Amino acid sequence: MNTDEPFDPRDDPAEARAFRARCERLVRELPIPVPFDERRFCALYGKQRGRPIALRPWPLRAESRQAVLHEFVAEEPDQDVLYGFVAVERDHDVIYYERDARRLHQQQIVAHEASHLILDHAGSGLSRRDLERQARRLSPGATIRHVYARNGRRTRAEYEAELLGQLILLHASSAGARLAASEPQAAELLEFLEGTEGRDG
């Protein structure tokens, strides 16, 4: 199946339902921490798959927008703005994500990129020369895959990664709510833990 072809779930509802059911099964097997922490999730999943995953925050949006303005001034500068990508190194994978995004958006980006790895998407490289240069400057020896950019195109791979990423975050949120309801002091503890996540950058 070509995951780089355009895909709209409304064109094949049965296929979309079947894929969602597959994602729900995958989510039950993944080591999703509650409350959700993207670094811990990637560390746990990297251990589960036997290949480490590193996270690297970077001002991707500002740098990619600057490149677009330099080379594509005739186009809308926000049409292709880089938010995250996977760099495949020799012995590990690196997820680069937007340093200056809100915390929830960062978690969405990381969950999305991790989902490409979970689903074993081959990736097809970058669609824009400027974004390719930006990505390769950050990881010159890596194979670049799964660019998460805001644009008008939606491939099957992007749809699949977006859905699985959403379900990962929803699972953590739902599990946290169930724990808070069943344990008298759990809600207070979860709120404290969520407030301390990510303070070290």
C-alpha positions as CSV (number, residue, x, y, z in Angstrom):
1,M,0.0,0.0,0.0
2,N,1.4,3.4,-1.0
3,T,1.2,5.6,2.1
4,D,2.4,8.7,0.1
5,E,-0.8,8.8,-2.0
6,P,-3.5,11.4,-1.1
7,F,-6.1,10.0,1.3
8,D,-9.4,11.2,2.6
9,P,-11.2,8.9,5.2
10,R,-14.5,10.1,3.9
11,D,-13.8,8.3,0.6
12,D,-13.6,4.9,2.3
13,P,-15.3,4.9,5.7
14,A,-15.0,1.1,6.1
15,E,-11.2,1.3,5.6
16,A,-11.0,4.3,8.0
17,R,-12.9,2.3,10.7
18,A,-10.7,-0.7,10.2
19,F,-7.6,1.4,10.6
20,R,-8.9,3.1,13.7
21,A,-9.6,-0.3,15.2
22,R,-6.0,-1.3,14.5
23,C,-4.8,1.9,16.2
24,E,-6.9,1.2,19.2
25,R,-5.3,-2.2,19.5
26,L,-1.8,-0.7,19.1
27,V,-2.5,1.8,21.8
28,R,-3.3,-0.9,24.3
29,E,0.1,-2.4,23.7
30,L,2.1,0.8,23.9
31,P,3.9,1.9,27.1
32,I,2.0,5.2,27.4
33,P,2.8,7.0,30.7
34,V,0.1,8.7,32.7
35,P,0.2,11.6,32.9
36,F,1.6,11.8,29.4
37,D,5.3,12.8,29.1
38,E,6.7,12.7,25.6
39,R,10.3,12.0,26.7
40,R,9.3,9.1,28.9
41,F,7.0,7.7,26.2
42,C,9.8,7.8,23.6
43,A,12.3,6.3,26.1
44,L,9.9,3.5,26.9
45,Y,8.8,2.8,23.4
46,G,12.5,2.9,22.2
47,K,13.3,0.2,24.8
48,Q,10.3,-1.8,23.7
49,R,11.3,-1.7,20.0
50,G,15.0,-2.2,20.7
51,R,16.0,1.1,19.0
52,P,16.4,4.3,21.0
53,I,14.5,7.5,20.2
54,A,16.0,10.9,21.1
55,L,14.1,14.2,21.2
56,R,15.5,17.5,20.0
57,P,13.7,20.8,20.4
58,W,14.7,23.3,17.7
59,P,13.2,26.6,16.3
60,L,12.1,24.8,13.2
61,R,9.2,27.1,12.4
62,A,11.2,30.3,12.4
63,E,14.1,28.8,10.3
64,S,11.8,27.2,7.7
65,R,9.7,30.3,7.4
66,Q,12.8,32.4,6.8
67,A,13.9,29.9,4.1
68,V,10.4,30.1,2.5
69,L,10.5,33.9,2.4
70,H,13.9,33.9,0.8
71,E,13.1,31.4,-2.0
72,F,9.3,31.3,-2.4
73,V,8.2,34.9,-1.9
74,A,5.6,34.4,-4.6
75,E,3.9,31.7,-2.4
76,E,2.2,32.0,0.9
77,P,4.9,31.9,3.6
78,D,2.8,29.8,5.9
79,Q,1.9,27.1,3.3
80,D,4.8,24.9,4.3
81,V,6.1,25.5,7.8
82,L,8.2,22.8,9.4
83,Y,7.0,21.6,12.8
84,G,8.8,18.3,13.2
85,F,10.6,15.5,11.5
86,V,12.3,12.1,12.1
87,A,16.0,11.8,11.4
88,V,17.1,8.1,11.1
89,E,20.7,7.8,12.5
90,R,22.8,4.7,12.3
91,D,21.8,3.3,15.7
92,H,18.9,5.4,16.8
93,D,16.2,7.8,15.6
94,V,15.8,11.5,16.4
95,I,12.6,13.4,16.6
96,Y,13.1,17.1,16.0
97,Y,10.1,19.2,17.2
98,E,9.2,22.9,17.3
99,R,11.0,24.4,20.3
100,D,8.7,27.5,20.5
101,A,5.4,25.7,20.3
102,R,3.1,25.4,23.3
103,R,3.6,22.3,25.4
104,L,0.5,20.5,24.2
105,H,1.4,21.2,20.6
106,Q,4.9,19.8,21.3
107,Q,3.3,16.6,22.7
108,Q,1.1,16.4,19.6
109,I,4.1,16.8,17.3
110,V,6.1,14.1,19.1
111,A,3.2,11.7,19.3
112,H,2.6,12.3,15.5
113,E,6.3,11.6,14.6
114,A,6.5,8.6,17.0
115,S,3.4,7.2,15.3
116,H,5.3,7.2,12.0
117,L,7.9,5.0,13.6
118,I,5.2,2.8,15.3
119,L,3.5,2.3,12.0
120,D,6.8,1.6,10.2
121,H,6.1,4.3,7.6
122,A,9.0,4.3,5.1
123,G,8.8,8.0,4.4
124,S,9.5,9.7,1.1
125,G,11.8,12.6,2.1
126,L,10.9,16.3,2.0
127,S,8.7,18.0,-0.5
128,R,10.5,21.4,-0.5
129,R,14.2,22.0,-1.1
130,D,14.4,24.7,1.5
131,L,13.0,22.4,4.2
132,E,15.3,19.7,3.1
133,R,18.3,21.9,3.6
134,Q,17.1,23.0,7.0
135,A,16.5,19.4,8.1
136,R,19.8,18.1,6.7
137,R,21.7,20.9,8.4
138,L,20.5,19.7,11.7
139,S,21.2,16.0,11.0
140,P,23.8,15.9,8.2
141,G,24.4,12.2,8.4
142,A,20.9,11.0,8.8
143,T,18.1,9.9,6.5
144,I,15.3,12.4,6.9
145,R,11.7,11.0,7.1
146,H,8.2,12.0,8.0
147,V,8.3,15.8,7.8
148,Y,5.4,17.3,9.9
149,A,4.6,20.5,8.0
150,R,1.5,22.6,7.9
151,N,0.3,22.4,4.3
152,G,-2.7,21.5,2.2
153,R,-1.7,18.0,1.3
154,R,-2.8,14.9,3.3
155,T,-1.3,11.6,2.5
156,R,-2.3,8.3,3.9
157,A,0.8,8.2,6.0
158,E,0.0,11.6,7.5
159,Y,-3.6,10.7,8.2
160,E,-2.5,7.4,9.9
161,A,0.1,9.1,12.0
162,E,-2.2,11.9,13.0
163,L,-4.9,9.5,14.1
164,L,-2.6,7.2,16.1
165,G,-1.0,10.3,17.7
166,Q,-4.3,11.6,18.8
167,L,-5.3,8.2,20.2
168,I,-2.1,8.0,22.2
169,L,-2.8,11.3,23.9
170,L,-6.4,10.5,24.4
171,H,-5.5,7.2,26.0
172,A,-3.2,8.9,28.5
173,S,-5.9,11.5,29.2
174,S,-8.6,9.0,29.7
175,A,-6.4,6.7,31.9
176,G,-5.6,9.7,34.0
177,A,-9.2,10.6,34.4
178,R,-10.1,7.1,35.4
179,L,-7.3,7.0,38.0
180,A,-8.4,10.3,39.4
181,A,-12.0,9.1,39.7
182,S,-11.0,5.8,41.5
183,E,-8.2,7.1,43.8
184,P,-9.1,9.9,46.2
185,Q,-5.7,11.6,46.0
186,A,-4.8,10.8,42.4
187,A,-6.2,13.9,40.9
188,E,-4.1,16.1,43.1
189,L,-1.0,14.1,42.4
190,L,-1.6,14.1,38.6
191,E,-2.1,17.8,38.6
192,F,1.2,18.2,40.4
193,L,3.1,15.9,38.0
194,E,1.7,17.6,35.0
195,G,2.8,20.9,36.3
196,T,6.4,19.7,36.8
197,E,6.8,18.1,33.3
198,G,9.2,19.7,30.9
199,R,10.5,22.4,33.3
200,D,14.1,21.4,32.4
201,G,13.5,22.0,28.7
